[in-house]
């Protein structure tokens, strides 16, 4: 049964190595742009556009868990309205994008950056707790 929240261990691993790695400015810009587009789509209640920006596994897991098509299921998650991108850090093919009230985790695919997890809040001593993620 879909609980709406899960811990994201990948996010915790990325956060743990953040001080050790640096990202390319171009990759940071691209990841931040995708994250910004994802948030704008949600703010506009455009679930179809937001779903196109999800990683395939994240989209599939959301649909399977919610028992609904991605656009409807994603909008029903009531992800926080977060405003503009405040900070983007890349780590090879992974990125962490911080917004005012949310943290998004992205991965770079052959087709570009995709959102792997959204609605993520840090939990001291534990992985991030994310409303939407791909496992």
Buried (B, 14 or more C-beta within 10 A) or exposed (E): EBEBEBBBEBBBEBBEEEEEEEBEEEBBBBBBBBBBBBBEBBEEEBBEBBBBBBBEBBBBBBBEBBEBBBBEBBBEBEBBEBEEBEEBBBBEEBBBBBBEEBBBBBBBEEEEBBBBBBBBEEEEEEBBBBBBBBE
